[in-house]
Amino acid sequence: MSQYSKLNRLLTQAFGIFFGIALAVWILRGLGVGILAAIPGGIIWLLLGLAIVFAILAYVQKTWWRF
């Protein structure tokens, strides 16, 4: 496995983790479940933003970067 595919796998996994957490928190917050109801919306936007950044980095690394 090359260095590029390892990095791309890590970036893709990071995207999935942040997106999954953001989605779960958003749904559970909407249902009013426990302490998640008190989480500010900015935290959810931050998690979604991080997921988007990792998705862009994974795409760019796969197609353009050769470092």
C-alpha positions as CSV (number, residue, x, y, z in Angstrom):
1,M,0.0,0.0,0.0
2,S,1.5,3.3,-1.0
3,Q,1.9,6.4,1.1
4,Y,-0.8,8.1,-0.9
5,S,-3.5,5.5,-0.4
6,K,-2.8,5.4,3.4
7,L,-3.2,9.1,3.6
8,N,-6.3,9.1,1.5
9,R,-7.8,6.3,3.6
10,L,-7.1,8.3,6.8
11,L,-8.6,11.4,5.4
12,T,-11.7,9.5,4.2
13,Q,-12.1,7.9,7.6
14,A,-11.8,11.3,9.3
15,F,-14.5,12.6,7.0
16,G,-16.8,9.7,7.9
17,I,-16.2,10.0,11.6
18,F,-16.9,13.8,11.7
19,F,-19.9,13.5,9.4
20,G,-21.3,10.6,11.4
21,I,-20.9,12.4,14.7
22,A,-22.4,15.6,13.4
23,L,-25.4,13.8,12.0
24,A,-26.0,11.8,15.2
25,V,-25.7,14.8,17.4
26,W,-28.0,16.8,15.1
27,I,-30.7,14.1,15.1
28,L,-30.4,13.4,18.9
29,R,-30.4,17.1,19.7
30,G,-33.6,17.5,17.6
31,L,-35.2,14.7,19.6
32,G,-34.3,16.4,22.8
33,V,-32.3,13.5,24.2
34,G,-30.6,14.3,27.5
35,I,-27.5,16.5,27.5
36,L,-27.4,16.6,23.7
37,A,-30.3,19.0,23.7
38,A,-28.1,21.6,25.4
39,I,-25.3,21.5,22.7
40,P,-25.2,24.8,20.7
41,G,-25.7,24.7,17.0
42,G,-22.2,26.1,16.4
43,I,-20.8,22.8,17.5
44,I,-22.8,20.9,14.9
45,W,-21.7,23.4,12.2
46,L,-18.1,23.0,13.3
47,L,-18.3,19.2,13.0
48,L,-19.9,19.5,9.6
49,G,-17.3,22.0,8.5
50,L,-14.5,19.7,9.6
51,A,-16.1,16.8,7.7
52,I,-16.3,19.0,4.5
53,V,-12.6,20.0,4.9
54,F,-11.5,16.4,5.3
55,A,-13.6,15.4,2.3
56,I,-12.0,18.1,0.2
57,L,-8.5,17.2,1.4
58,A,-9.1,13.5,0.5
59,Y,-10.3,14.4,-3.0
60,V,-7.4,16.8,-3.6
61,Q,-4.9,14.4,-2.3
62,K,-6.2,11.6,-4.5
63,T,-6.3,13.7,-7.7
64,W,-3.8,16.5,-7.5
65,W,-1.2,16.2,-4.7
66,R,1.9,14.2,-5.2
67,F,4.1,15.0,-2.2
